[in-house]
Amino acid sequence: MFGFRKAKDKVVPDLARKASATGRVIALASGGRGAVAPGARDLSALSRAGFQGNPVGFRAVRLVAEAAAALPVLCQDCDHRYEAHPVLALLQRPNAAQGQAEFLEAIYGHLLLSGNAWIEAVAGEGTGAQTGALPGDLSAALPGELHVLRPDRMTLIPGPDGWPLAWDYAVGGRVHRFDMTAAPQPLCHLRSFHPQDDHYGLAPLQAAAVAVEVHNAASSWSRALLDNAARPSGAIIYSGGEAGGVLSPDQYERLVAEMEAHHQGARNAGRPMLLEGGLDWKPMGFSPSDMEFHETKLAAAREIALAFGVPPMLIGIPGDATYANYQEANRAFYRLTVLPLAARVLAGLAHWLGEHSGRPVSLRPDPDQVPALAAERDQHWARIGAAGFLSDAEKRLLLGLPPLAGAS
């Protein structure tokens, strides 16, 4: 959106030359005030309910984040593919508390749960400086450390052109402001597409909010059923006495207390019930609605998994016949969910780090190292290798490989 110009060997935004025609309208709508993500408080509660308190959401997020974080990362420019590079070294140890897998998993997790992820660049000599053997000493210009920030603590400060002027990060009543007019920018903001918000992303968890509520309600119902002797409730019928078959208040309270103390809960399951004169127990079986409630829970679980792009078969949810077998589901999982997410995140990081170093670099996942895609890789390589009408340079280009050194 911005133009760029060089000033004292640094790339800085040229705000005067290029600007969006609609940016001012967005800025006026924001009023220059701090813009918190819509439903931020609800999103925190939804994360607790859909991730911390829901096994399907927890497993789906972990499955996507861990699979994407474990992908090998390729670093190359238009001429070379690097085995060792300052950017790769920085990703391998972005800070003292995290390695590459933990760092990338945190980014993917925040994107899945909130639709946003912020990465902070910390100046100073970091791990990237240990590999400064490339022309121009890129490691000296790269950040010393990278840190993932919590999205629920971020607040936007819009500028007069509608773009972020700054981001406020609030912790325990203290606020730190990141100036986004500086060059290079201290924060990298990655976000999912949101059709109704100009600055914040839409999380898959938000799309699955109703399914999460249904699944949690079904789990609570099952727990209540277990607490009531793990069977449907029955009825105690009183037919004695002279008061028209009505228990006195004292008799009623005593009966309820005895039921709660001696006949409820898993510990008392199967315990015989002793009833006094005039009391009769009538058990009730499962009604059709009770049986359908279990299917509703499974349907909600499938919706949660689908919102995150995880085939229900991979989580062990029965009743899904979308894929013929586990291998096909796993292959679709990588092709349709993991690889697109990793490619988008790595491309955003590469562009941001390229602004810091002043030299563009490309980061992307390596699908050739994914065991689940080995069959596709072999077929793809065989087709291109058998194409006699293609030159070696064209074949390498189709396979995503850089040109050979000295090749024309």
RAWO-V179514 format. One record per residue. N is the residue number from 1. RES is the residue in three letters. PSI is psi in degrees with one decimal (* if undefined). NEAR is the number of other ideal C-beta (glycine too) atoms within 8 Angstrom. D_LAST is the distance of its C-alpha to the last C-alpha in whole Angstrom. Layout:
# RAWO-V179514
N|RES|PSI|NEAR|D_LAST  N|RES|PSI|NEAR|D_LAST
This chain:
# RAWO-V179514
1|MET|-37.4|4|35  2|PHE|152.8|8|35  3|GLY|164.6|8|33  4|PHE|145.8|8|32  5|ARG|159.2|8|32  6|LYS|134.1|8|32  7|ALA|113.4|5|35  8|LYS|49.0|4|35  9|ASP|17.4|4|32  10|LYS|141.8|9|33  11|VAL|122.0|9|32  12|VAL|151.5|9|35  13|PRO|136.0|8|36  14|ASP|84.3|10|37  15|LEU|-25.7|9|40  16|ALA|-25.7|3|41  17|ARG|-38.2|6|38  18|LYS|135.7|7|38  19|ALA|146.7|6|40  20|SER|138.4|8|41  21|ALA|-25.6|5|44  22|THR|-4.7|7|46  23|GLY|-40.2|11|45  24|ARG|-34.6|10|49  25|VAL|-41.9|8|50  26|ILE|-41.6|11|49  27|ALA|-41.4|13|50  28|LEU|-36.7|7|54  29|ALA|-33.7|6|54  30|SER|-24.7|11|53  31|GLY|16.1|5|56  32|GLY|6.1|7|54  33|ARG|163.9|6|56  34|GLY|127.3|7|54  35|ALA|106.3|10|53  36|VAL|149.5|7|53  37|ALA|132.3|12|51  38|PRO|130.7|6|54  39|GLY|29.7|7|56  40|ALA|-44.1|9|54  41|ARG|-40.7|6|58  42|ASP|-34.9|7|58  43|LEU|-36.8|15|54  44|SER|-42.7|9|55  45|ALA|-37.3|8|58  46|LEU|-35.5|12|56  47|SER|-39.5|12|54  48|ARG|-39.2|9|57  49|ALA|-37.7|12|58  50|GLY|-15.8|14|55  51|PHE|-55.3|12|53  52|GLN|-27.7|7|56  53|GLY|11.9|7|58  54|ASN|117.7|13|57  55|PRO|-32.2|5|55  56|VAL|-47.9|12|53  57|GLY|-40.2|14|51  58|PHE|-47.6|10|51  59|ARG|-37.4|9|49  60|ALA|-45.4|14|47  61|VAL|-46.1|14|46  62|ARG|-38.4|8|45  63|LEU|-45.7|13|44  64|VAL|-48.1|16|41  65|ALA|-43.9|12|41  66|GLU|-39.2|10|41  67|ALA|-42.0|11|38  68|ALA|-38.5|15|36  69|ALA|-24.8|13|36  70|ALA|-6.1|6|35  71|LEU|136.1|13|32  72|PRO|141.9|6|29  73|VAL|127.9|12|27  74|LEU|137.4|10|23  75|CYS|121.3|11|22  76|GLN|161.3|9|19  77|ASP|-161.2|9|17  78|CYS|-16.4|3|14  79|ASP|-29.5|5|12  80|HIS|152.9|6|14  81|ARG|124.4|8|17  82|TYR|131.2|8|20  83|GLU|-34.6|4|23  84|ALA|131.3|7|25  85|HIS|145.1|12|25  86|PRO|-34.8|14|28  87|VAL|-41.8|15|28  88|LEU|-39.7|12|28  89|ALA|-37.2|14|31  90|LEU|-39.6|15|33  91|LEU|-33.2|13|33  92|GLN|-31.5|9|34  93|ARG|77.6|10|37  94|PRO|-28.3|13|37  95|ASN|174.2|10|41  96|ALA|-21.0|4|44  97|ALA|-11.9|4|45  98|GLN|145.5|10|42  99|GLY|-173.0|8|39  100|GLN|-44.1|11|36  101|ALA|-45.6|9|38  102|GLU|-39.9|10|41  103|PHE|-50.0|15|39  104|LEU|-34.7|12|37  105|GLU|-38.0|12|40  106|ALA|-40.0|11|42  107|ILE|-49.9|13|40  108|TYR|-39.2|16|40  109|GLY|-44.2|10|44  110|HIS|-38.3|13|44  111|LEU|-38.5|17|42  112|LEU|-33.8|12|44  113|LEU|-30.5|12|47  114|SER|-13.4|14|47  115|GLY|0.4|12|44  116|ASN|151.4|16|43  117|ALA|133.3|15|42  118|TRP|134.2|13|42  119|ILE|129.1|14|40  120|GLU|135.4|11|41  121|ALA|125.6|13|39  122|VAL|123.5|11|41  123|ALA|155.8|5|40  124|GLY|171.0|7|40  125|GLU|117.4|4|39  126|GLY|-158.9|12|38  127|THR|-27.8|9|36  128|GLY|-25.4|15|32  129|ALA|-14.2|12|33  130|GLN|-10.4|7|33  131|THR|30.5|12|30  132|GLY|63.4|11|29  133|ALA|10.6|4|26  134|LEU|156.5|10|23  135|PRO|136.6|3|23  136|GLY|-1.7|6|25  137|ASP|65.0|8|28  138|LEU|-30.8|14|27  139|SER|-27.6|13|30  140|ALA|-26.2|7|33  141|ALA|-14.9|8|32  142|LEU|157.7|15|32  143|PRO|153.2|13|36  144|GLY|-35.2|10|38  145|GLU|157.8|11|39  146|LEU|137.0|13|39  147|HIS|137.4|9|42  148|VAL|128.3|13|43  149|LEU|150.6|11|45  150|ARG|127.2|7|48  151|PRO|-30.5|11|48  152|ASP|-7.2|8|52  153|ARG|0.8|8|52  154|MET|140.4|13|50  155|THR|131.5|10|51  156|LEU|137.7|12|49  157|ILE|99.0|13|50  158|PRO|147.6|14|49  159|GLY|179.5|11|48  160|PRO|-17.5|7|49  161|ASP|4.6|10|46  162|GLY|-13.4|14|46  163|TRP|161.3|11|43  164|PRO|122.6|11|45  165|LEU|-35.6|10|46  166|ALA|164.7|10|47  167|TRP|132.9|14|47  168|ASP|132.2|12|51  169|TYR|111.9|12|51  170|ALA|129.8|8|54  171|VAL|119.7|7|56  172|GLY|39.6|3|60  173|GLY|-6.9|4|61  174|ARG|143.3|6|58  175|VAL|131.2|6|55  176|HIS|131.6|7|52  177|ARG|128.3|9|50  178|PHE|118.1|11|46  179|ASP|113.4|8|45  180|MET|2.4|13|42  181|THR|-9.1|8|42  182|ALA|156.9|7|41  183|ALA|123.9|9|37  184|PRO|160.8|10|36  185|GLN|139.7|9|38  186|PRO|-15.4|9|40  187|LEU|145.4|12|40  188|CYS|118.0|10|37  189|HIS|116.0|9|39  190|LEU|135.0|13|38  191|ARG|152.4|12|40  192|SER|162.9|10|40  193|PHE|133.3|6|41  194|HIS|118.6|10|44  195|PRO|-14.0|5|45  196|GLN|19.4|3|49  197|ASP|136.8|10|47  198|ASP|-17.5|4|45  199|HIS|-22.7|8|45  200|TYR|151.7|11|45  201|GLY|165.2|12|44  202|LEU|127.1|11|46  203|ALA|145.7|14|46  204|PRO|-31.1|11|46  205|LEU|-32.0|19|50  206|GLN|-37.4|11|51  207|ALA|-26.5|8|50  208|ALA|15.4|14|52  209|ALA|-44.3|10|55  210|VAL|-41.2|6|58  211|ALA|-36.4|12|56  212|VAL|-43.7|16|57  213|GLU|-42.5|9|60  214|VAL|-44.2|11|61  215|HIS|-42.1|14|60  216|ASN|-38.3|11|62  217|ALA|-38.5|8|65  218|ALA|-37.7|13|65  219|SER|-39.4|9|64  220|SER|-37.5|8|67  221|TRP|-41.7|9|69  222|SER|-37.9|9|69  223|ARG|-40.9|8|70  224|ALA|-36.2|8|73  225|LEU|-38.9|10|74  226|LEU|-40.1|8|73  227|ASP|-23.7|8|76  228|ASN|52.8|10|78  229|ALA|20.4|10|79  230|ALA|35.6|7|75  231|ARG|162.8|8|77  232|PRO|149.0|10|78  233|SER|154.0|6|81  234|GLY|-164.6|8|84  235|ALA|136.5|7|88  236|ILE|120.5|11|91  237|ILE|128.6|8|94  238|TYR|121.0|11|97  239|SER|7.8|6|100  240|GLY|-175.0|7|103  241|GLY|170.4|9|105  242|GLU|1.3|3|107  243|ALA|29.4|6|105  244|GLY|29.9|5|103  245|GLY|29.3|7|101  246|VAL|129.6|7|99  247|LEU|148.7|8|99  248|SER|159.9|7|100  249|PRO|-41.2|6|98  250|ASP|-42.1|6|99  251|GLN|-40.1|8|98  252|TYR|-47.2|9|95  253|GLU|-40.1|8|93  254|ARG|-40.3|8|95  255|LEU|-43.4|11|93  256|VAL|-42.6|8|90  257|ALA|-42.0|8|90  258|GLU|-37.4|9|90  259|MET|-45.4|10|88  260|GLU|-35.4|8|85  261|ALA|-33.2|7|86  262|HIS|-8.9|7|87  263|HIS|8.9|10|85  264|GLN|153.5|9|81  265|GLY|159.0|8|78  266|ALA|-30.3|8|77  267|ARG|-30.0|4|79  268|ASN|11.1|10|82  269|ALA|131.3|9|80  270|GLY|-1.1|4|83  271|ARG|131.8|7|86  272|PRO|149.3|3|89  273|MET|129.8|6|90  274|LEU|115.7|4|94  275|LEU|140.2|7|96  276|GLU|175.7|5|99  277|GLY|135.7|4|102  278|GLY|-6.8|8|101  279|LEU|136.8|11|97  280|ASP|136.6|9|95  281|TRP|127.3|10|91  282|LYS|101.2|8|89  283|PRO|152.0|7|85  284|MET|132.5|8|83  285|GLY|177.0|5|80  286|PHE|128.8|5|76  287|SER|163.5|8|76  288|PRO|-34.6|5|73  289|SER|-34.1|6|72  290|ASP|-41.7|9|72  291|MET|-36.8|9|70  292|GLU|-24.3|8|67  293|PHE|-36.5|10|67  294|HIS|-40.7|9|65  295|GLU|-34.9|9|63  296|THR|-39.7|10|62  297|LYS|-42.7|13|61  298|LEU|-38.2|11|58  299|ALA|-40.6|8|57  300|ALA|-38.9|13|57  301|ALA|-40.1|14|55  302|ARG|-38.5|12|52  303|GLU|-39.6|10|52  304|ILE|-47.1|17|51  305|ALA|-41.9|15|49  306|LEU|-33.7|9|47  307|ALA|-33.2|12|47  308|PHE|-0.2|16|45  309|GLY|25.4|9|43  310|VAL|121.8|13|44  311|PRO|127.6|12|45  312|PRO|-27.9|13|49  313|MET|-33.1|11|49  314|LEU|-20.3|12|47  315|ILE|-4.3|12|50  316|GLY|24.2|5|52  317|ILE|119.7|12|54  318|PRO|162.4|5|55  319|GLY|0.9|8|56  320|ASP|123.0|10|52  321|ALA|27.8|4|51  322|THR|-40.0|7|47  323|TYR|146.6|11|45  324|ALA|-33.4|3|46  325|ASN|175.9|6|46  326|TYR|-39.7|8|45  327|GLN|-40.6|7|41  328|GLU|-40.5|9|40  329|ALA|-40.5|13|42  330|ASN|-38.8|11|40  331|ARG|-43.3|12|37  332|ALA|-35.3|10|38  333|PHE|-45.1|16|39  334|TYR|-42.4|14|35  335|ARG|-40.0|10|33  336|LEU|-18.6|7|36  337|THR|-58.3|12|37  338|VAL|-52.4|12|35  339|LEU|-44.2|12|32  340|PRO|-39.8|8|32  341|LEU|-46.6|12|34  342|ALA|-38.8|12|32  343|ALA|-40.7|10|29  344|ARG|-43.5|9|31  345|VAL|-45.8|15|33  346|LEU|-35.1|12|30  347|ALA|-40.9|11|28  348|GLY|-41.1|10|31  349|LEU|-41.5|13|31  350|ALA|-42.4|13|27  351|HIS|-42.6|9|28  352|TRP|-45.5|13|31  353|LEU|-30.0|13|30  354|GLY|-32.6|11|27  355|GLU|-33.9|11|30  356|HIS|-43.6|11|32  357|SER|-21.4|12|29  358|GLY|5.5|10|27  359|ARG|119.3|8|24  360|PRO|144.7|7|23  361|VAL|152.2|13|22  362|SER|129.9|10|22  363|LEU|133.4|12|25  364|ARG|155.1|9|25  365|PRO|153.1|12|27  366|ASP|98.7|10|26  367|PRO|-18.4|9|27  368|ASP|-15.7|6|26  369|GLN|9.3|6|29  370|VAL|114.9|11|31  371|PRO|-34.3|4|34  372|ALA|-20.8|9|35  373|LEU|14.5|12|32  374|ALA|-41.0|8|31  375|ALA|-43.2|7|32  376|GLU|-40.7|9|30  377|ARG|-45.0|10|27  378|ASP|-41.4|8|27  379|GLN|-41.2|8|28  380|HIS|-45.5|9|25  381|TRP|-39.0|9|23  382|ALA|-41.0|8|24  383|ARG|-44.5|8|24  384|ILE|-38.8|11|20  385|GLY|-30.2|7|20  386|ALA|-4.0|6|22  387|ALA|92.7|8|20  388|GLY|-18.6|4|19  389|PHE|-3.0|3|18  390|LEU|142.2|8|15  391|SER|167.9|5|11  392|ASP|-36.9|7|11  393|ALA|-39.1|10|8  394|GLU|-37.0|8|11  395|LYS|-41.7|12|14  396|ARG|-37.0|11|13  397|LEU|-42.3|9|13  398|LEU|-28.9|8|16  399|LEU|1.3|9|18  400|GLY|19.9|4|17  401|LEU|147.6|6|15  402|PRO|159.8|9|12  403|PRO|152.3|8|9  404|LEU|147.5|7|9  405|ALA|129.7|4|9  406|GLY|-5.0|3|6  407|ALA|145.0|7|4  408|SER|*|2|0
